[in-house]
């Protein structure tokens, strides 16, 4: 009998859910418990099919526009944030809203608004069309100028080069934005920007974990949605470091051909991907050999964000009535 291939799996640390995603999911689950189904969520609460399907099965209804939400229905804004126009429309319709916007995204909104109040033109470093970017663009008075690549900086039309500031999409790391920031500083020496510590901790930690992992593996598998910005970046980092790297939704996306000549498989997950998907992938790898799993060293995350007052106050009310 032929000896089974040995596949060593190295799990990145940290991986998977960040505090903002955990909070957003808990918001939907708490709302369903408190108010009963259906509750309506504008846009996917986070970018992950398994999470969305699980919440849909419990009674969450996901819509793209407020016009798809019936009058009076409990409404949740996704973790990516929404524009002021969307918020105002919800108020006009008197929809009971619970805002699941990640607090780090809200912080970017406040920074941009403060710059605008001081008559600075705000430049946003981010990816066009991303829900977070669209929300931020609609939150800052006077609008923002969007840049993605260093070469975009030269095309910017700014009235006063002395009154310019920038903010960044939270799912971009320091490494991703460095070249753009350098180009901005070169063109606008007086530009004001956020401190490095304002970059999303989860984005930075997960990317550093992949960099550390890449030197020890023959193949990198990233569990995450194809429309997840941070998941795509994890795959790109693996490729940049010379490791064959693939982004898959779940275990069904694994191509056995990728395992040819591979002894060590690195596995990580984007910030919206639940751990169960990682464990299912490990199980799938077991179909092709004897698997041993090793946890890579890395950062432990203990960040937690408070739930919105609408939920905590409702909880207290239920307790007082019990």
C-alpha positions in Angstrom: 0.0 0.0 0.0 1.4 3.4 -1.0 2.4 5.7 1.8 0.1 8.8 2.1 1.7 12.1 1.4 2.4 14.2 4.4 1.0 17.8 4.2 2.1 20.3 6.9 -0.4 23.1 7.3 0.8 26.3 8.9 -1.9 28.6 10.2 -1.3 32.3 10.1 -1.8 34.2 13.3 -3.9 36.4 13.4 -6.4 35.4 10.8 -10.1 35.7 10.2 -12.6 37.9 12.0 -11.5 41.3 13.3 -13.3 43.2 16.1 -15.3 45.3 13.6 -16.6 42.2 11.8 -17.4 40.4 15.1 -19.3 43.5 16.3 -21.3 43.8 13.0 -22.4 40.2 13.1 -23.3 40.4 16.7 -25.4 43.5 15.9 -27.5 41.6 13.4 -27.9 38.6 15.7 -28.9 40.8 18.7 -31.3 42.8 16.5 -33.0 39.5 15.4 -33.3 38.4 19.0 -34.7 41.7 20.3 -37.0 42.6 17.5 -37.6 39.3 15.7 -37.2 38.7 12.0 -37.1 40.2 9.5 -34.4 42.8 10.0 -33.1 44.6 6.9 -29.4 45.1 6.3 -28.3 47.6 3.7 -25.5 45.9 1.7 -23.8 42.7 2.9 -23.1 43.2 6.6 -19.5 42.0 5.8 -17.9 40.5 2.7 -18.4 36.8 3.2 -21.0 34.5 1.7 -21.1 32.0 4.6 -21.8 34.8 7.1 -24.5 36.4 4.9 -26.2 33.0 4.3 -26.1 32.2 8.0 -27.7 35.5 9.0 -30.2 35.2 6.1 -31.3 31.8 7.5 -32.0 33.5 10.8 -34.2 36.2 9.3 -31.9 38.9 8.0 -32.8 40.4 4.6 -30.0 41.9 2.6 -30.8 44.8 0.3 -28.7 47.2 -1.8 -30.9 50.3 -1.4 -33.1 51.8 1.3 -36.0 51.8 -1.2 -36.1 48.0 -0.9 -36.8 48.3 2.9 -40.5 48.5 4.0 -41.7 51.4 6.1 -41.0 50.9 9.8 -38.7 47.9 9.4 -35.6 47.6 11.6 -32.7 48.7 9.4 -29.0 48.0 9.8 -26.1 49.8 8.1 -23.2 47.5 7.2 -19.7 47.5 8.7 -18.4 49.5 5.7 -20.4 52.6 6.6 -22.9 54.7 4.5 -23.0 58.1 3.0 -24.8 61.0 4.7 -27.4 60.9 1.9 -28.3 57.4 2.9 -28.5 58.2 6.6 -30.7 61.3 5.8 -33.0 59.2 3.6 -33.4 56.7 6.5 -34.2 59.6 8.9 -36.7 61.1 6.4 -38.5 57.8 6.2 -38.3 57.4 10.0 -36.7 54.0 9.7 -35.4 52.6 13.0 -31.7 52.4 12.2 -28.9 50.5 14.0 -25.5 51.5 12.6 -23.0 48.6 12.4 -20.3 50.8 10.8 -16.9 49.8 12.1 -15.7 52.3 14.7 -12.4 52.6 12.8 -14.3 53.6 9.6 -16.3 56.1 11.6 -13.0 57.6 12.9 -11.9 58.2 9.3 -15.2 59.9 8.6 -14.6 62.3 11.6 -11.0 63.0 10.5 -12.2 63.9 7.0 -15.0 66.1 8.3 -12.6 67.9 10.7 -10.3 68.7 7.8 -13.2 69.9 5.6 -14.3 72.2 8.5 -10.9 73.8 8.4 -11.2 74.4 4.6 -8.7 71.7 3.6 -9.4 69.7 0.5 -9.6 66.0 1.5 -7.9 63.3 -0.6 -9.0 59.7 0.0 -6.6 56.9 -0.6 -8.7 53.9 -1.6 -10.3 51.7 -4.2 -13.1 53.1 -6.4 -16.4 51.4 -5.9 -15.6 49.8 -2.6 -18.5 50.3 -0.2 -16.3 51.8 2.5 -14.9 54.3 0.0 -18.4 55.2 -1.3 -19.5 55.8 2.3 -16.5 58.0 3.1 -17.0 60.0 -0.1 -20.5 60.8 1.0 -19.6 61.8 4.5 -17.1 64.6 3.9 -18.5 68.1 3.1 -17.3 69.4 -0.3 -16.5 65.9 -1.5 -13.2 64.2 -1.7 -10.6 63.4 -4.4 -9.9 59.7 -4.7 -6.4 58.3 -5.5 -5.4 54.7 -5.7 -1.9 54.7 -7.2 1.0 57.1 -7.0 0.5 58.2 -10.6 -3.0 59.4 -9.7 -1.5 62.1 -7.5 -0.2 64.1 -10.5 -3.7 64.3 -12.0 -5.2 66.0 -8.9 -6.7 69.4 -9.3 -6.4 71.3 -6.0 -7.2 75.0 -5.6 -4.9 75.7 -2.7 -1.8 73.3 -2.3 -1.3 74.7 1.2 -4.7 73.5 2.4 -4.8 69.7 1.7 -5.3 66.7 3.8 -5.6 62.9 3.2 -7.4 60.0 4.8 -7.2 56.3 3.9 -9.6 53.3 3.4 -9.2 51.2 6.6 -8.6 48.0 4.8 -5.4 49.3 3.2 -2.1 48.8 5.2 0.8 51.2 5.8 2.7 49.2 3.1 0.0 49.6 0.5 -0.4 53.3 1.0 3.3 54.2 1.5 4.1 55.0 -2.2 0.9 57.1 -2.6 1.6 59.0 0.6 5.2 59.7 -0.6 3.8 61.1 -3.9 1.3 63.2 -2.0 4.0 64.6 0.3 6.2 65.4 -2.7 3.5 67.3 -4.6 1.9 68.9 -1.5 4.6 69.5 1.2 2.0 71.1 3.5 -0.4 68.1 3.4 -1.7 66.8 6.6 -2.4 63.0 7.1 -3.3 60.5 9.8 -0.8 59.0 12.2 0.5 55.5 11.3 -1.4 54.2 14.4 -4.7 55.2 12.8 -4.3 52.5 10.1 -6.6 49.6 10.9 -4.8 47.2 13.3 -6.4 44.1 11.8 -5.3 44.9 8.3 -1.7 45.5 9.4 -1.6 42.4 11.6 -2.9 40.0 9.0 -0.6 41.2 6.3 2.4 41.0 8.6 1.4 37.4 9.5 1.4 36.5 5.8 4.8 38.0 5.3 6.1 36.0 8.2 4.4 32.8 7.0 5.6 33.1 3.4 9.2 32.2 4.2 8.1 28.8 5.6 5.5 27.6 3.0 5.3 26.2 -0.5 1.8 27.3 -1.1 -0.5 30.0 0.4 -4.3 29.6 0.6 -6.3 32.6 1.6 -9.9 32.0 2.7 -12.0 35.0 1.8 -14.5 36.5 -0.6 -13.4 37.6 -4.1 -14.9 41.1 -3.4 -13.0 41.4 -0.1 -10.3 44.1 -0.4 -8.2 42.8 2.6 -8.4 39.2 1.4 -7.2 40.0 -2.1 -4.3 41.9 -0.6 -3.2 38.9 1.5 -3.1 36.8 -1.7 -1.1 39.5 -3.5 1.5 39.7 -0.7 2.1 36.0 -1.0 2.6 36.3 -4.7 4.9 39.3 -4.2 7.1 37.1 -1.9 7.3 34.4 -4.5 4.8 31.9 -3.1 2.0 30.5 -5.3 -1.0 32.0 -3.7 -4.8 31.6 -4.2 -7.9 33.2 -2.8 -10.8 30.8 -2.3 -14.3 31.3 -0.9 -14.2 28.0 0.9 -12.9 24.4 0.8 -14.7 23.7 -2.5 -12.4 26.2 -4.2 -9.3 24.1 -3.6 -7.7 22.8 -6.8 -5.8 19.5 -6.1 -3.3 20.4 -8.8 -2.0 23.2 -6.6 -0.7 20.6 -4.1 1.7 18.9 -6.6 5.2 19.1 -5.2 3.9 21.0 -2.1 4.9 19.9 1.4 3.9 22.9 3.5 0.7 24.8 3.0 0.2 28.2 4.6 -3.4 29.1 5.4 -4.9 32.4 6.4 -8.3 34.1 6.2 -9.5 37.6 5.5 -11.0 39.7 8.2 -14.6 38.7 7.2 -14.0 35.0 7.0 -15.2 32.8 9.9 -12.8 30.2 11.4 -15.2 27.3 10.4 -14.1 27.9 6.8 -10.5 27.5 7.7 -11.2 24.2 9.5 -13.3 22.9 6.6 -10.3 23.7 4.3 -8.0 21.7 6.6 -10.4 18.8 6.4 -10.4 19.0 2.6 -6.6 19.0 2.5 -6.9 15.7 4.5 -8.4 14.1 1.3 -5.0 14.4 -0.4 -2.7 13.4 2.4 -1.9 13.0 6.1 -2.3 16.5 7.5 -0.5 17.9 10.6 -1.4 21.4 11.7 1.0 24.0 13.2 0.1 27.4 14.5 2.5 30.1 13.4 3.7 32.5 16.0 2.1 36.0 15.8 0.2 38.8 17.4 -2.7 38.1 19.8 -5.6 40.5 19.3 -7.8 41.6 22.2 -9.6 44.5 20.6 -13.3 44.8 21.3 -15.8 47.5 20.2 -19.0 48.5 22.1 -22.4 47.7 20.6 -24.7 50.5 19.6 -26.8 52.2 22.3 -30.0 51.1 20.5 -29.1 47.4 21.4 -27.7 47.9 24.8 -30.5 50.1 25.9 -33.1 47.6 24.6 -31.3 44.8 26.5 -31.6 46.8 29.7 -35.2 47.5 29.1 -36.0 43.8 28.6 -34.1 42.9 31.8 -36.0 45.6 33.8 -39.3 44.2 32.5 -38.4 40.6 33.3 
